[in-house]
Amino acid sequence: MRSESDIERGVAITGVGLVTPFGEDPAQILARLERGDSAAGAPRRFDARSFACPVCAEIPEFDATRFVADRKSLRLMGRDAIFAAAAARLAVRDAGIEVGRTYAPEEVALFGATGTAGIELDEVAPLIRNASDGRGGFDARRFGSEALLRVRPILSFKILSNMPICFVSIFERLRGPNAVYNPWEGQAAQAIGRGIAAIRRGETPCALAGGCDVKTHALAFIGLEQQGVFRPWHDGGRGTVPGEGAAFLVLEEEGRARTRGARILARIRGSAFGTMDEASDPAEALQRIFARLAPHTDVALISAEEGDGRICTLEERTFDACGVRPGPALRPKAQLGNLFAAAAAVQVALAAAWAKRAGSGCEVLANCFGHGSEKAAFLMDGV
């Protein structure tokens, strides 16, 4: 007889929170993606003409006080942390959860992903300028004796990669298991996978999982250029469009969710992860991941395609090799912009919204295949 600790529990998605250039409503975001809308445009906060990539996908207007009423807290928060707090609040609200009543604070886990360079160049310029040796190099002595004295002490709250998730835990009063993942899409997928695993193993009945990122400012563009992300723009005149935003999911043990009468958006049927280095064949890596999930012939797809189309070609080859003929596909990274550390959460959230709209019998595959060595995909069933 199997003990209770041996039982693998079902995992349901009961809430999603999205902050994107297309807004916050999942149904409206899906509709805009299906219409073929694009959020790409020239950056408003800096001049991108010195970069190979001339565009980004910005959130045009955002009233942070709708989600963070305390203005003292807002002064400590970077743009990524504000988006994270908003998306987390929307997800918890969407799930109909009240922490302290629906679940004890210790029963709700938090697994979140964040990117790098989440702050504007103007905020760190004094630090860089006053740490220079006068020839463009870094002077460690000046950094310690002069540069640090010339920046606001609260800058550390915006620089540290764990702070957006820290703010989420404070605002939502979460005290369960937690971890922060950084900085690419594969790590964001790991955050969601960790939440799924924690529920299946009985570590917690509920988890908030997702990510945030802001890649719509000059410092982020510098980093992406150095990482080679803009190489397709150099080579072919099109490529990844950097974006900004956040997405969080409420994951619950399915039995507990049904007992409390929760609205279930989708069930997690499976998740698969893999790694690859520069010498690996991307098609083989993707095929191994898809094969472990074994999607049906008519699976809907939240695609990983980016602006240069290489990932789309890989997906087609992989489905052929696995004997799967995909149904309708959405390509959020090509239209919403690539949210990097938040991209996997956006794709899984949209997959859940699609599964809910399609209903029972629908399968949706979210392919979280992007920059970095970590790769992942998630398969969901409609209810």
Backbone torsions as a table, in degrees:
resi	resn	phi	psi	omega
1	MET	NA	137.0	179.6
2	ARG	-78.5	135.2	175.3
3	SER	-77.5	166.0	-179.5
4	GLU	-61.5	-32.5	-179.6
5	SER	-69.9	-17.5	180.0
6	ASP	-88.7	-11.5	-174.9
7	ILE	-79.7	128.2	175.9
8	GLU	-88.4	116.9	-174.6
9	ARG	-81.9	145.2	175.5
10	GLY	-72.2	149.2	-178.0
11	VAL	-121.1	129.2	179.6
12	ALA	-117.7	146.9	170.5
13	ILE	-95.5	119.0	-176.4
14	THR	-113.6	-6.6	178.6
15	GLY	-157.7	144.7	173.9
16	VAL	-133.1	144.1	174.8
17	GLY	-128.9	125.3	-175.9
18	LEU	-128.2	133.6	170.2
19	VAL	-127.0	107.8	-171.7
20	THR	-139.4	168.2	173.9
21	PRO	-62.2	-17.6	176.2
22	PHE	-96.8	10.9	178.3
23	GLY	104.6	-161.1	-173.1
24	GLU	-118.4	-13.8	-176.4
25	ASP	-87.0	117.3	-176.7
26	PRO	-57.0	-40.3	-179.3
27	ALA	-63.8	-42.5	179.7
28	GLN	-69.0	-35.9	177.6
29	ILE	-64.6	-45.1	177.0
30	LEU	-58.1	-44.1	-178.4
31	ALA	-62.2	-41.2	-179.5
32	ARG	-69.5	-36.7	175.8
33	LEU	-64.4	-41.1	-179.7
34	GLU	-68.1	-28.7	176.7
35	ARG	-76.5	-14.1	-178.5
36	GLY	87.4	16.8	179.4
37	ASP	-63.6	155.4	177.4
38	SER	-130.5	138.7	178.4
39	ALA	-94.4	0.3	-174.7
40	ALA	-71.5	139.1	175.9
41	GLY	-167.6	172.1	178.5
42	ALA	-63.8	137.5	179.3
43	PRO	-57.4	142.7	179.4
44	ARG	-92.5	-23.4	-171.4
45	ARG	-100.5	-5.9	177.2
46	PHE	-159.6	167.2	-179.5
47	ASP	-94.8	115.9	-175.4
48	ALA	-92.8	8.5	-173.8
49	ARG	-66.5	-19.2	178.0
50	SER	-84.0	-3.9	179.7
51	PHE	-106.5	156.1	177.3
52	ALA	-65.8	-34.4	178.4
53	CYS	-90.0	120.3	-175.3
54	PRO	-93.6	-2.5	-171.1
55	VAL	-134.4	164.8	170.1
56	CYS	-151.3	174.1	-179.4
57	ALA	-118.1	101.0	-174.8
58	GLU	-99.0	154.2	168.7
59	ILE	-85.6	113.2	-167.9
60	PRO	-64.1	-46.7	-179.5
61	GLU	-139.9	138.8	-179.7
62	PHE	-149.0	120.2	179.1
63	ASP	-93.8	97.5	-176.4
64	ALA	-65.1	-26.0	-176.8
65	THR	-68.6	-13.2	173.9
66	ARG	-65.3	-24.7	-175.0
67	PHE	-118.9	-25.9	179.4
68	VAL	-127.7	98.0	-175.5
69	ALA	-76.3	-27.5	-176.5
70	ASP	-78.3	109.6	-176.7
71	ARG	-68.6	-24.6	175.4
72	LYS	-65.6	-40.4	177.3
73	SER	-65.5	-39.5	-179.5
74	LEU	-60.4	-34.7	179.9
75	ARG	-67.0	-22.4	179.9
76	LEU	-89.8	-9.0	-169.8
77	MET	-103.1	135.5	170.0
78	GLY	-78.3	172.1	-179.2
79	ARG	-61.6	-37.4	179.1
80	ASP	-65.8	-40.1	179.2
81	ALA	-66.2	-37.3	177.9
82	ILE	-63.5	-45.4	178.4
83	PHE	-62.7	-40.4	-180.0
84	ALA	-62.3	-46.0	-179.8
85	ALA	-61.6	-39.5	-179.8
86	ALA	-67.1	-47.0	-178.6
87	ALA	-64.6	-38.8	178.1
88	ALA	-63.9	-43.3	178.9
89	ARG	-62.4	-42.7	179.1
90	LEU	-63.5	-39.0	179.8
91	ALA	-66.3	-46.1	179.8
92	VAL	-63.4	-41.2	177.8
93	ARG	-64.5	-42.1	-179.4
94	ASP	-63.1	-34.3	-179.9
95	ALA	-79.4	-10.4	-178.5
96	GLY	70.0	32.1	-178.2
97	ILE	-100.5	138.2	170.8
98	GLU	-121.1	106.9	-178.3
99	VAL	-64.7	129.2	-174.9
100	GLY	105.6	-19.5	176.4
101	ARG	-121.5	-59.7	178.6
102	THR	-64.2	-47.3	175.4
103	TYR	-136.5	146.9	171.6
104	ALA	-67.8	151.2	179.1
105	PRO	-53.3	-33.9	-179.7
106	GLU	-73.0	-12.7	-178.1
107	GLU	-92.5	-5.5	-177.6
108	VAL	-110.5	114.1	178.3
109	ALA	-83.8	162.8	179.2
110	LEU	-139.2	119.1	177.8
111	PHE	-129.7	116.1	-173.8
112	GLY	-133.6	153.5	179.7
113	ALA	-117.0	142.5	177.9
114	THR	-133.5	158.4	179.5
115	GLY	-96.5	-163.6	176.2
116	THR	-115.4	161.7	177.9
117	ALA	52.8	53.5	-177.6
118	GLY	-82.3	0.6	-177.4
119	ILE	-116.2	162.6	-178.0
120	GLU	-71.2	152.3	179.0
121	LEU	-60.9	-36.3	-178.4
122	ASP	-59.9	-30.0	-177.1
123	GLU	-74.7	-27.7	-179.1
124	VAL	-105.8	-4.2	-178.7
125	ALA	-56.6	-43.6	178.3
126	PRO	-61.5	-35.9	178.9
127	LEU	-65.2	-44.2	180.0
128	ILE	-67.7	-45.8	-176.4
129	ARG	-62.0	-43.4	-175.7
130	ASN	-84.6	-2.2	174.2
131	ALA	-104.0	5.7	-178.6
132	SER	-80.5	146.2	177.3
133	ASP	-86.4	6.8	-179.9
134	GLY	92.8	-13.5	178.8
135	ARG	-116.4	14.4	-179.6
136	GLY	90.5	1.0	178.8
137	GLY	-95.3	173.1	-178.5
138	PHE	-95.5	129.9	178.7
139	ASP	-113.3	106.2	-176.3
140	ALA	-62.4	-35.7	179.8
141	ARG	-65.3	-45.3	178.4
142	ARG	-65.7	-35.8	178.2
143	PHE	-57.6	-45.5	-178.2
144	GLY	-77.3	-35.6	-173.5
145	SER	-91.3	-25.3	-175.9
146	GLU	-123.9	-50.7	-171.6
147	ALA	-61.0	-47.7	-176.4
148	LEU	-63.6	-26.1	179.9
149	LEU	-77.5	-12.8	-174.1
150	ARG	-105.5	6.7	177.7
151	VAL	-115.7	156.1	178.9
152	ARG	-68.7	135.9	-179.7
153	PRO	-56.8	-28.8	-177.3
154	ILE	-74.6	-4.3	-179.9
155	LEU	-58.8	-33.7	-178.7
156	SER	-61.1	-31.7	178.8
157	PHE	-64.4	-27.8	-178.8
158	LYS	-91.9	-21.9	-177.5
159	ILE	-85.2	-41.4	-174.1
160	LEU	-63.2	130.4	-172.9
161	SER	-70.6	-19.2	-179.3
162	ASN	-84.8	-10.2	-171.7
163	MET	-65.4	-41.0	178.0
164	PRO	-56.4	-41.6	-179.4
165	ILE	-72.8	-32.6	174.9
166	CYS	-60.8	-45.2	178.5
167	PHE	-62.2	-39.8	177.3
168	VAL	-59.2	-46.1	-178.3
169	SER	-62.5	-37.2	-180.0
170	ILE	-69.6	-49.9	-175.6
171	PHE	-66.4	-36.0	-178.2
172	GLU	-93.1	-2.0	176.8
173	ARG	59.3	48.7	-176.8
174	LEU	-99.1	133.1	-177.4
175	ARG	-130.6	14.7	179.9
176	GLY	-83.3	-169.8	177.0
177	PRO	-54.8	146.2	-177.1
178	ASN	-153.0	156.5	176.7
179	ALA	-163.3	154.3	177.9
180	VAL	-118.1	136.3	-178.8
181	TYR	-120.2	147.2	-172.3
182	ASN	-159.3	142.5	5.6
183	PRO	-124.9	-3.1	-170.6
184	TRP	-105.7	180.0	-175.6
185	GLU	-60.0	-38.6	179.7
186	GLY	-61.7	-35.5	177.5
187	GLN	-69.9	-35.7	175.6
188	ALA	-62.8	-39.5	176.2
189	ALA	-63.2	-36.6	177.2
190	GLN	-62.8	-35.9	177.7
191	ALA	-61.5	-44.4	178.1
192	ILE	-66.7	-43.2	178.3
193	GLY	-60.8	-36.5	178.5
194	ARG	-65.7	-38.4	177.2
195	GLY	-64.3	-42.6	178.1
196	ILE	-61.4	-45.8	-178.2
197	ALA	-64.9	-39.4	-179.2
198	ALA	-62.2	-38.7	179.1
199	ILE	-73.0	-43.8	-178.6
200	ARG	-62.9	-33.3	-179.5
201	ARG	-86.8	-2.9	178.4
202	GLY	82.3	14.9	178.8
203	GLU	-71.0	-31.6	-178.0
204	THR	-156.9	149.4	177.8
205	PRO	-86.7	-11.0	-173.6
206	CYS	-150.2	142.6	177.9
207	ALA	-143.3	142.1	171.7
208	LEU	-104.2	120.3	-175.1
209	ALA	-134.7	141.2	179.4
210	GLY	171.1	-152.5	-177.4
211	GLY	-168.4	170.1	178.4
212	CYS	-146.1	154.6	176.8
213	ASP	-166.0	152.4	176.1
214	VAL	-135.8	111.8	-179.1
215	LYS	-123.3	34.9	-173.2
216	THR	-116.9	32.3	178.0
217	HIS	-139.0	170.0	-170.7
218	ALA	-62.2	-42.0	-177.8
219	LEU	-63.4	-38.4	176.9
220	ALA	-65.6	-42.5	178.7
221	PHE	-61.5	-38.6	177.3
222	ILE	-60.2	-46.4	179.2
223	GLY	-62.8	-43.3	179.9
224	LEU	-65.5	-38.2	176.6
225	GLU	-62.2	-44.7	-179.3
226	GLN	-66.3	-31.6	-179.8
227	GLN	-79.6	-5.2	-179.8
228	GLY	83.3	8.5	-178.0
229	VAL	-64.7	-29.9	-177.6
230	PHE	-89.5	7.7	-177.6
231	ARG	-56.9	-41.9	177.2
232	PRO	-59.5	-30.5	176.0
233	TRP	-66.4	-39.3	177.2
234	HIS	-64.6	-42.5	-172.0
235	ASP	-80.1	-40.3	-172.2
236	GLY	-129.4	1.1	177.4
237	GLY	80.8	9.0	174.5
238	ARG	-154.0	158.9	-177.5
239	GLY	173.7	-155.0	-178.7
240	THR	-60.6	134.0	174.6
241	VAL	-104.4	109.6	-179.8
242	PRO	-61.8	141.0	-179.7
243	GLY	-130.3	-171.2	178.6
244	GLU	-149.8	154.0	177.8
245	GLY	147.4	-164.3	-178.9
246	ALA	-157.8	157.9	175.6
247	ALA	-151.7	138.1	175.2
248	PHE	-135.5	149.7	178.5
249	LEU	-119.6	143.1	167.0
250	VAL	-98.7	116.9	177.4
251	LEU	-104.0	134.5	178.7
252	GLU	-134.7	151.8	169.9
253	GLU	-62.6	126.5	-168.4
254	GLU	-59.1	-40.2	179.8
255	GLY	-62.2	-43.0	178.5
256	ARG	-65.6	-39.6	179.9
257	ALA	-62.3	-43.9	-179.5
258	ARG	-68.2	-37.1	180.0
259	THR	-61.9	-38.9	-179.8
260	ARG	-85.3	1.6	177.8
261	GLY	76.5	28.3	-178.3
262	ALA	-70.3	150.7	171.3
263	ARG	-80.1	120.4	-179.3
264	ILE	-95.8	122.1	178.7
265	LEU	-79.2	-43.8	-178.2
266	ALA	-161.8	158.3	172.8
267	ARG	-104.7	139.7	175.0
268	ILE	-79.4	112.4	177.5
269	ARG	-84.6	-34.7	179.4
270	GLY	-172.9	160.1	173.4
271	SER	-140.8	148.6	-178.5
272	ALA	-142.1	142.9	-175.1
273	PHE	-131.6	153.1	176.9
274	GLY	-158.4	166.2	176.9
275	THR	-126.2	155.9	176.3
276	MET	-152.6	147.4	175.7
277	ASP	-108.4	-173.5	-176.0
278	GLU	-64.8	-22.7	-179.2
279	ALA	-86.7	-8.4	-176.8
280	SER	-76.9	154.3	174.2
281	ASP	-87.0	113.7	-178.1
282	PRO	-57.4	-37.0	-179.0
283	ALA	-63.9	-41.8	178.8
284	GLU	-65.6	-41.1	178.9
285	ALA	-62.0	-45.4	180.0
286	LEU	-66.3	-38.8	179.8
287	GLN	-63.8	-40.4	178.4
288	ARG	-62.0	-40.9	-179.7
289	ILE	-67.4	-47.8	-179.8
290	PHE	-63.4	-39.4	-177.7
291	ALA	-62.5	-34.7	179.5
292	ARG	-69.0	-24.7	179.9
293	LEU	-87.9	-26.1	178.5
294	ALA	50.2	61.1	178.0
295	PRO	-69.5	156.0	178.0
296	HIS	-77.7	173.1	-174.9
297	THR	-61.2	-39.8	-172.0
298	ASP	-97.3	28.3	-177.2
299	VAL	-65.2	135.1	171.8
300	ALA	-80.2	154.0	-170.8
301	LEU	-129.5	127.0	165.6
302	ILE	-97.2	101.0	-165.3
303	SER	-80.2	155.2	174.4
304	ALA	-92.3	8.1	-175.3
305	GLU	-56.5	138.1	173.8
306	GLU	-115.9	-174.6	-170.0
307	GLY	-60.9	-29.5	-177.1
308	ASP	-86.5	-6.8	172.9
309	GLY	80.2	-1.7	-177.2
310	ARG	-64.7	-39.0	-178.7
311	ILE	-67.0	-37.4	178.6
312	CYS	-59.6	-43.1	177.9
313	THR	-62.8	-41.6	177.5
314	LEU	-61.3	-42.1	179.2
315	GLU	-61.3	-45.2	-179.5
316	GLU	-61.3	-45.4	178.5
317	ARG	-62.2	-38.7	-177.6
318	THR	-69.0	-43.1	178.2
319	PHE	-62.3	-40.8	177.2
320	ASP	-59.9	-44.4	-178.2
321	ALA	-66.4	-31.7	-179.5
322	CYS	-88.5	-2.3	-179.5
323	GLY	73.0	27.8	-177.9
324	VAL	-113.7	135.6	174.7
325	ARG	-110.5	104.3	-175.1
326	PRO	-68.1	151.9	175.0
327	GLY	-87.8	-140.6	-177.9
328	PRO	-63.1	149.2	-178.1
329	ALA	-131.6	141.7	170.8
330	LEU	-116.0	147.1	-176.8
331	ARG	-126.7	74.4	-172.8
332	PRO	-62.8	-34.2	-178.3
333	LYS	-67.5	-29.0	179.0
334	ALA	-76.8	-20.2	-175.1
335	GLN	-113.4	-43.4	178.1
336	LEU	-79.2	-18.1	-169.2
337	GLY	96.0	156.4	179.4
338	ASN	-84.1	116.5	-179.6
339	LEU	-92.6	7.4	173.3
340	PHE	49.1	-104.5	-175.8
341	ALA	-61.4	-20.7	177.8
342	ALA	-100.6	-5.1	-171.9
343	ALA	-62.7	-43.7	-178.6
344	ALA	-63.1	-40.2	179.3
345	ALA	-65.7	-38.9	176.2
346	VAL	-61.4	-45.3	-177.3
347	GLN	-65.7	-42.3	179.3
348	VAL	-68.6	-38.8	178.2
349	ALA	-62.8	-43.5	178.5
350	LEU	-68.0	-34.7	175.7
351	ALA	-62.4	-41.1	178.1
352	ALA	-64.8	-42.1	178.6
353	ALA	-64.0	-39.4	178.0
354	TRP	-65.8	-43.7	179.6
355	ALA	-62.1	-39.4	178.8
356	LYS	-64.9	-41.7	-179.9
357	ARG	-66.4	-38.9	-177.4
358	ALA	-76.9	-32.8	176.1
359	GLY	88.1	-167.6	-174.7
360	SER	-59.2	139.4	178.4
361	GLY	93.4	-11.1	179.6
362	CYS	-85.2	137.3	171.3
363	GLU	-116.3	136.6	178.6
364	VAL	-129.5	129.8	179.6
365	LEU	-109.0	123.2	175.0
366	ALA	-101.3	112.8	-178.6
367	ASN	-94.0	104.1	-177.7
368	CYS	-98.3	69.3	-174.8
369	PHE	-115.1	105.6	-175.0
370	GLY	-148.6	-153.3	-176.8
371	HIS	-67.3	148.7	-176.6
372	GLY	98.0	167.8	-174.3
373	SER	-82.9	-20.7	-177.7
374	GLU	-84.3	130.9	178.8
375	LYS	-125.0	152.9	-178.6
376	ALA	-160.7	161.7	173.6
377	ALA	-150.8	151.7	-179.0
378	PHE	-130.2	137.4	178.2
379	LEU	-114.9	128.6	-177.6
380	MET	-123.3	149.4	175.5
381	ASP	-109.8	139.7	169.0
382	GLY	-71.8	160.0	-176.9
383	VAL	-108.3	NA	NA
